[in-house]
Amino acid sequence: MPSPPLAPIDSPLDLDHLSRMTLGDSELEQEVLAMFAEQAVRLLAAMTALPAETGALAHKLKGSARGIGAFAVADAAAGLELAVRTGNNPPRAFAALREAVAEVRAAIATILKH
């Protein structure tokens, strides 16, 4: 009988992508997910007041998110990068990024407690 998936099918994480990136090493997957969750919190905190380096911080989060298969976070981070660059409502883009990160962190928490 196959094992149940680590997260629901509608998860904000692409677990197949994560498995490919970690060469199927489940311990490494869990370590990477925990590191991403912590990094995302730190980066969001650093971006809260939308300082001048927000675009660079969003870019960093985008790359990390793509690495673990959190594509909605990567897209939201790209949206914030663009909003900062164009001046097109960065607070709204930041709110969307916060929401995407919250969804991924909830999925990660579910995975890590198994």
Secondary structure, DSSP 8 states (H G I E B T S, - for coil): -----SS-TT-SS-HHHHHHHTTT-HHHHHHHHHHHHHHHHHHHHHHTT--TTHHHHHHHHHHHHHHHT-HHHHHHHHHHHHHHHHTS-HHHHHHHHHHHHHHHHHHHHHHHT-
